[in-house]
Amino acid sequence: MQQQPGYDTAGTDLTIELPFIRNNFVTEKDRKSGREEEADMHLMFTLSPEGKRIYTLKKLTPAGKVTKSAHPARFSPDDKYSRHRVTLKKRFGILLTQLPSKQL
């Protein structure tokens, strides 16, 4: 079995492209302004068949699946939607106070 350069046996992208590239391409505007190094690069992941995270910088896997962001969502102490989440969890019986307690 012959491997493609830049990929391991699971098809994980192992290459890192420099300069930092936004959305896998450098725009002409970035190139002219010299901002190639300042463009965004986001760590993404996909799950292996064993359930482990495989990290990459690509938006798609070699198989064509969309990768997920490895960065957590921003936290805001002003949570506008917490009341709605609690209401939904109560409705479907998955609020932590509704679940049976775990045996220690």
C-alpha positions in Angstrom: 0.0 0.0 0.0 1.5 3.3 -1.1 1.0 6.3 1.0 0.4 9.8 -0.2 3.1 12.3 0.9 1.8 14.4 3.8 -0.7 11.8 5.1 -0.4 9.0 7.6 -2.0 5.5 7.2 -5.3 6.8 8.6 -5.4 9.6 6.0 -4.7 12.3 8.5 -3.2 15.5 7.0 0.3 15.9 8.5 1.4 18.9 6.4 1.6 22.4 7.7 1.5 25.1 5.1 3.4 28.3 5.5 2.7 31.2 5.3 -0.4 31.0 7.5 -3.3 30.6 5.1 -6.9 31.7 5.6 -9.4 29.0 4.4 -6.7 27.1 2.6 -5.9 30.0 0.3 -4.1 33.4 0.4 -6.2 36.2 -1.1 -4.6 38.7 -3.5 -5.4 41.5 -1.0 -3.4 39.7 1.7 -0.5 39.1 -0.6 -0.4 42.8 -1.7 -0.7 44.1 1.9 1.9 41.7 3.3 -0.7 40.2 5.7 0.0 36.5 4.7 1.5 35.8 8.1 -1.5 37.4 9.9 -4.2 35.3 8.2 -6.3 33.0 10.4 -5.6 29.3 10.9 -7.9 27.2 13.0 -7.2 23.8 14.5 -9.9 21.3 13.4 -10.5 17.7 14.2 -12.4 14.6 13.0 -13.1 11.3 14.9 -11.2 8.1 14.0 -13.0 4.8 13.8 -11.7 4.1 17.3 -13.3 7.3 18.6 -10.1 9.3 19.0 -9.7 12.8 17.8 -7.5 13.4 14.7 -6.3 17.0 14.5 -5.7 18.8 11.2 -5.8 22.3 9.7 -8.0 21.4 6.8 -11.7 22.0 6.5 -12.3 18.6 4.8 -10.8 15.2 5.4 -9.3 13.3 2.4 -12.6 11.2 2.4 -14.6 14.5 2.0 -16.1 14.7 5.5 -16.3 18.1 7.1 -14.1 18.6 10.1 -15.2 20.2 13.4 -13.6 23.1 15.2 -11.2 22.1 18.1 -11.7 25.4 19.8 -14.3 25.7 22.6 -17.1 28.2 22.1 -16.6 31.6 23.7 -17.9 31.9 27.3 -20.1 34.8 28.2 -21.3 35.4 31.8 -24.4 37.1 30.3 -26.1 33.9 29.1 -29.2 35.0 27.3 -30.4 31.5 26.5 -29.9 29.5 29.8 -33.6 29.8 30.8 -34.6 28.1 27.5 -32.0 25.3 27.9 -33.3 24.6 31.4 -36.9 24.5 30.2 -36.0 22.1 27.4 -34.0 19.8 29.7 -37.0 19.7 32.2 -39.4 18.9 29.4 -37.3 16.0 28.2 -36.3 14.7 31.6 -32.6 15.2 31.2 -32.0 18.0 33.8 -29.4 16.8 36.3 -31.8 17.0 39.2 -34.2 14.7 37.3 -31.6 12.0 36.7 -31.1 9.1 39.1 -28.1 9.6 41.4 -24.9 7.7 40.7 -23.8 5.1 43.2 -20.3 5.8 44.6 
